[in-house]
Amino acid sequence: MTDTLLRSLRERMLDESEPLAGLLRKCLLLGAETGSEAPRLGAQGTQRLGVGG
């Protein structure tokens, strides 16, 4: 699942038509899958700023 999430993020992050909220949710899932806090903290920080819907 981690490879699939990472591949999906790589493909969509440069697509300006891709909703940011969906990308942030994928970051949260990636952080949970890998046990890393970096994607989770980055996504949460962006949400607190009101970015991504």
C-alpha positions in Angstrom: 0.0 0.0 0.0 2.8 2.4 0.8 4.3 2.1 -2.7 0.9 2.7 -4.2 0.3 5.9 -2.1 3.7 7.2 -2.9 3.3 6.6 -6.6 -0.1 8.3 -6.5 1.3 11.3 -4.7 4.2 11.6 -7.2 1.8 11.5 -10.2 -0.7 14.0 -8.8 1.4 16.5 -6.9 2.3 18.5 -10.1 -1.3 18.3 -11.5 -2.7 21.7 -10.7 -6.3 20.4 -11.2 -5.8 17.9 -8.4 -7.6 19.0 -5.2 -5.1 19.8 -2.5 -7.4 18.3 0.2 -7.1 14.8 -1.4 -3.3 15.1 -1.6 -3.2 16.0 2.1 -5.3 13.0 3.0 -2.8 10.8 1.0 0.0 12.4 3.0 -1.8 11.5 6.2 -2.2 7.9 5.0 1.4 7.7 3.9 2.6 8.9 7.3 0.4 6.3 9.1 1.6 3.5 6.8 5.3 4.3 7.2 5.2 5.3 10.9 6.7 8.7 10.0 5.4 11.8 11.5 6.8 14.1 8.8 3.9 13.6 6.2 1.3 13.7 8.9 2.7 16.9 10.6 3.1 18.6 7.2 -0.5 17.8 6.2 -1.9 18.9 9.6 0.1 22.1 9.5 -1.3 22.9 6.1 -4.8 22.2 7.2 -4.4 24.5 10.2 -3.4 27.3 7.8 -6.7 26.8 5.9 -5.0 25.4 2.7 -6.7 22.7 0.8 -10.3 23.2 1.5 
